[in-house]
Amino acid sequence: SIIDLTDSGAQPMQFDDGRLVITYNGEIYNFRALRAELEAQGRRFRSESDTEVLLHLYDRDGSAMVKLLRGMFALAIYDREKRGVFLARDGFGIKPLYYADDGQTLRFASQVKTLLADGAIDTAPSAAGRAGFYVWGYVPEPWTMFENIRALPAGSTMWIDHRGAQPQNRYFDVTRTQENLREALLDTLQHHLVADVPVGAFLSAGLDSATIVALTAELQSDALRSVTLAFDEFDGTQFDEAALAEKIARHYDTAHQTQRIKGADFQEEYTRLCAAMDQPSIDGVNTYFVSKVTAETGLKVAMSGLGGDELFGGYQSFSEIPRMVGTLGAVPGMRCMGRALRRISAPFVSAVTSPKYASVFEYGTTYPDAYMLRRALFMPWELPKLMDPDMARAGWAELEEKSGRRHQVDGLKTGESVCPGIDMVYAQPAATGFGLGRHGAFAGNPRATS
């Protein structure tokens, strides 16, 4: 609980003698303004929670309620009169929401493991989900690791009744949003600081978390509690962020703590880490440990700059990719020639350096391809060595088609081929024991990009 820690804020929460019932994960940052508006219209509340505000909003506006919400949420509202369930997820997909529909029963939950708990769902693996994890280091939505479980996309709602699940409705798209950056950041931080428990911040040496700490210092006089996660193995090296983070904390006078962990801590936490992660993510390891050490300081809520580099182009790749595409993309037929060259050279290149070098000419001609070359853990043509070859081909084809990436890269219609005779043909690289730490000019930062 973050808002209203009393029993009156407990869930599931009923409205009008059970006519509406909600279960909900998250926090609505503008709930007080919404509550004041509802009270001015004559509505009465029995709690101080944001949960009750959601029930009143749904009663007044129905599914359109989501357009008024500022926050992170996954919610389900049972509507007894309409005999259905309304599902909704916040615009950025911060809070997860999964569902499984076998044609007879639709199950939904905030974790995949919950849906698997009763053993009633077919656990056949998802080819696209597994291929996506090997390429990107996380499971791209709406896929999961299981064929029969899907994620409700970010910024979407879904209605379920006796007819089954109805078509999803997309109500928010961040690419259509334009704001003054400083004003938008100050405004969102002001909303994030609303809580009935202390709010802190994860502080690394990066611009994202440093900006959060700096702007929060402008908004409140009380010292912000900040936490830095440091690794003993990096102590005294260029990879140790603790010294610079502590300098930032001193400058903004935060109540700062640096928590150090070592490799042995990872081994000790491995089982609990995997259980907590739900869906696999290579970035989940960092998130798990920084959340763990922050919780040990007594904080329940911590702000993070996660995703800032992706949204604002903070990585070097955002300047390197245009240069690469501008050079290689200008050569007619480069992608097809590069594909043929990769098929010939991949076994030899893979034996001595990162296999990505074999893919430069094939994947350096368009922005979607070049981004994948820079950020992927493994290239698509390596997948048959990592999983069942037929599953690898089917999974990658599904990812390309349903995500629209192939059309962005090739400008093709379904069934067309950009390189006749060599499309969907995979080279068989030498088995060289690839791991997550694959180095090279195009190895990139192996972090999740969702």
Buried (B, 14 or more C-beta within 10 A) or exposed (E): BBBBEEEBBEEEBBBEEEBBBBBBBBBBBBBBBBBEBBEEEEBEBEBBBBBBBBBBBBBBEBBEBBEBBBBBBBBBBBBBEEEBBBBBBBBEBBBBBBBBBEEEEBBBBBBBEEBBEEEEBEEEBBBBBBBBBBBBBBBBBBBBBBBBBBBBBBBBBBBBBEEEBEEBEEBBEEEEEEEEEEEEBBBBBBBBBBBBEBBBBBBBBBBBBBBBBBBBBEEEEEEBBBBBBBBEEEEEEEEBBBEBBBEBBEEBEBBBBBBBBEEEBBEEBEEEBEEBBBBBBBBBBBBBBBBBBBEEBEBBBBBBBBBBBBEBEBBEBBEBBEEBBEEBBEEEEBBBBBBBBBBEBBBEBBEEBBBBBBBBBBBBBBBBBBBBBBBBBBBBBBBBBBBBEEBBBBBBBBBBEEBEBBBBBBEBEEEEEBBEEBEEEBBBBBEBEBEEEBEEEBBBEBBBBB
